[in-house]
Amino acid sequence: MAQEAPVHIQSISQYHRLLGLAKPEHSLVSVSRFEDVQHNSDLISQAVIHNFYSIALKKTFHARLKYGQQEVDFDEGVLLLMAPLQVFAIEGPQEPIEPHQGWLLLVHPDLLWHTHLATKIRHYEFFGYKANEALHLSEREEQILVGLMQSIQQEYRHGVDDFSQDVIVAQLELLLTYAQRFYHRQFMTRKASSHQLLNRLEDLLDAYFVDDKLPSQGVPTVAYLSDALHLSPNYLSRLLKTLTGQTTKQFILSRVIELAKEKLSTTNLTIAEIAYALGFEHPQSFNKFFKTKTNLTPMAFRQSFN
């Protein structure tokens, strides 16, 4: 059976109608309470795409959310941020156990025209398509974000003038800056699970090297490792940066250097043979890479053991 095409929601007004909300007071931005959303069984398990940013702060959520190909598990007090044209689906009972609670901020990209946030917003890591976990918030953090959502709501409710866009965009940017702070804090306070993931990453690299994939497939890519770990490349790099001070690419290359040093110091392989074994097409490329990372040529490093 062919998979049903996602519902494509073009405007905030259309989304309000689907959720049973009143007509939005501003065509490009809206703030709503989830308590006011009317249950729509037609949207259960239906893939959805919309043309605007969605920032959802959910206190209770008795369902599961699939975001892209990943499942996001909600707990009390979490935030999920989605960019335009990304696929999601809500999976849960046809009739809700109890009303959802929280806040929903929708922002159409057109609101950001002629502002620096139009470009900057695309670089926030939490808008990554493969994001697979929501941001957990403390009570104080929730209050900060809810306060900013309410300020945005009050601004467009009090009538639009020449300054309205600037005020709303400034408040939105402040909200995203706080989210970035809380996002970073989440990495810093979850070291146990993070270290387990680091061990899995090291095991993946060890297996790659032991299987002798370097000569035929080259140095493993960030995409290869992040896919194997079921994480987005940005998420993995941010996690490694917190734990090791290195991005994923830097971490991979540091392991290649360690392997090169091992071969140089414990084998009689020639420099060219080591270069090919590590996936370099030309020994000169290996020499340049090794010297850039160690300030020594491979030969100089080997001679230091004599």
N, C-alpha and C positions, 0 to 999 in steps of 0.2 A: 504494500500500500504506500502511495506517495506521501511524503511528509507534508503536513499542512503548512502553508506559507505563513510567516509571522504577520501579525496585525501591525500595520505601519501607521503610527499616530503622527500626523503632520503638525498639529498645533496644540498649544496649552488648552485652548478652548475645547478642542476635540477630546482631550484627555479628561478634562473636567466632566464632560458629558458622560463619558464611559464610567467614571467613578461616582456619578450621581451627585457631583458637587455643583454649587451655584456657578453661574457664569463668572469667569475671572474678571476682576476689576481693572487689570492691566493685561494687555495682550501678550506681553513678553516676559512677565514675571508673576508668580503667584506663590502664596504661602497658605497652606491648608492644614487642618488637623485630621489625623487619620480617623478620629472618632466620628467625623462628618462624612467619611467615605461610605457609600452604599455598596453592599456586597454585590458583585457581578459574577455569577457562576460561569458566564460565557468566557471570562478571562482566566479561569482556573486552568492551569496546565497549558495555556495558549501562549506561544512565543510572541513577544511584543518588541517592537522597535519604535523609538520616538526620536523626534528631531530636536530635542532640547536636553539640557543638563538636568539631572534629578539628584537632589540631596535629601535622603530620607533618614530621619532620626526616629527609631521605633522602640518604644518602651516595652511593648508586648507584641509578639508576632507569631501566631499559631499556624505557621505554614513553612514551607521550604522555598528558597529562591534559587533558581538556576541562572547564573550570570555568565554568558558565553557558554563554554562547555563545562564550567565548574559549578559546584553546589556551594552556596553560602549558608552557613548555619547561624541563625540569629539567636541571641540571648538578650536579656534585659539590658537596655541602655546601649544600643549600638547604632553606628552611623554607616551608611553605604552611599557612595557617590558614583554616579554613572554618567558617562559622556553621551552625546548624541550618537545615534545610529549603532548602538550596541544592543545585542539581543539578550532578553531576560524572560523568564517565565516563573510564575508563582504556582507551586504545587501544594495543594492542601484539600481539606474537606469542602464539599460543595456548599455546605452551610457552616458559617463560622462558629467556633466554640464560644467566643466572646469577641466584642469589637476590638480591633487593633487600636493601639494608642501611640501617639507621637506626632511628629510634624513632617510635612513634605514641602520642600522648596523646589520650584521648577523655574528654570531660567533659559530663555531662548537665546541662542548665539547672537541674534540680531540686536539684543539689548547692549551687547558689548562693542558694537561697531564704533570705530574712531576712539577706542580706549586701549591703553597698553595691556589691559587684562584679556583682550581678545586673543592675543598671542600667548600671554603668560599662562592662561588657564589650561592650555593643552599640555603643559609641562608638569603639572602636578601629578605625582606618582600614583595617587589613589584613584585617578581616572583611567588607569591602565585597563585594557580590555580583558586581560586574564586575571584580574583581581579575584581572589577566591576566599577572602575573609573580610568580614565587616570590622569596623574600628570600634573597639570597646571603650566606653566612656565612663568616667566617674560622675557622681551627681553634680559636682561643681562644673565639670566640663560640659555636661548637658545644659546646665543653666546658662553658660556663656553662649553656646550656639543657639539655643532657643531664644535668648534675648536678642541676638543679632537677626534671627529670622523675623521676630516680632517688629524690630526696628525697620526692616525692609518693608514689611506689610504696612506699617503705619505711614511710611513715606509715600507709597503709591496710593494709599487711601485718602490722604490729605490733599489730593489734587496734584496733577502733573504740571511742572513749570520748567524753566530753562535749566534748573539745577537738579531736577529729580534724577536724571540718569546718573550724574556724577555722584550724588549721595548714595543711590542704590548700589552702584558699582563699587564704591568705596567700602560700603558695609559688606558686600559680597566678598571682596578681596580680603577683608579682615577675617571673615568667617573661614575662608579657605586657608588663611595663614594660621589660624588657631587649629584647624584640622590637620595641617602639616605638622604643627608642634605635637599634637596628640598622636598622630601617626608615628612620629619618631619615638615618642615615649613608649608606645606599644612595643616597639622593638627592644627598647632598653630594659623593659620590665618582664620580658618573657624569655630569659636566657636559657632556661632548662630545655624547652622544646627547640629553641634555636640551636643549641649545641648538638642536640640529637640530629637535626637536619644537617649541620656541618659535618658530622660523622658520616652521614649518608652520602654527602657530596664527595668526601675524601674516598669513601669506598668505591664510588662510581669512577673516580679518576684512577684509582689503583687498578680496578678491573680493566679499564680502557688501556692502561699501560701494559698490564700483564698479558692481555690478549693481543698485544703487538699491533694495535690498530694505527699507531702513528705513521708508519711508512706508507700505508695504503690510503688512510683517511685524513692524515694530518692532525694538527692540534685540535682537540675537541672544542666546539664553539659554545658560546654562552647559550644559544638557543637549544643545542643538544642537551646540555645539563639541566636547564630550566624545564624543558619538556619532560625529561626523565624524572624530575622531582615534582612535577605537576604544579609548578609555580611560574609566575610571570618573570621575565628577565629583570624588570625593574625591582620587583620584590626581592628576588634572590640577591641582586647586587646591593640593595639597601641593607639587607640582613648581613651579608658578608662585610660590608663597610663598617657596620656596628661591631661585629665580632672580631674582625681581623684587621680593619683599617684598609682593606683592599676591595676593589670592585671584583666582580666575577672574572673578568678578563685578566686583571692583574693576578688574581689568585691562581688561575689556570697557568699563566706564564711562569709564576714563581715555582709551581710544581714541575714544569718542564725544565727550568733551570736546575732544580734539585736533581732531577733525573740525569741531566747532562753532566753535572758535577760527579754523580755516582759513577757514570760510565767513564769519565775522564780519569778518575782516581782509582778505579778498581778493575779496569779492563785494559787490554792491549789494542783495542780497536783504534783505527786511524781516525783523525778528525773528520775526514770525509765520511767514513762508515758511521760514525756517531751522528753526523748531520743527517744522513739518509734515514737512520734508525729513528730519529726524532721527528721525521716528517718534513724536513727541509729539502727543497729541490736542488739547492746549490750549497756547497760548503761555505761559500762566501757569505751567504745570507745567515747561516748559523753563526759564523765568526762575528758578524756585525751585531746580531741579536745578543750573543753571549757577552760581548764586550760592553754593550749598552747597559746590560743588567748588572754586571759584576765589575766593570772597569778593568777587566783582564781579558786577553785573548784566550781561547781554549788551550792553546799550547802553553801559554804562560801559566795558566792555572795548573795544568798537568805537571809542568816542570817544578812548581812549588812543592811538590811531594817528593821530589828526588833529592 
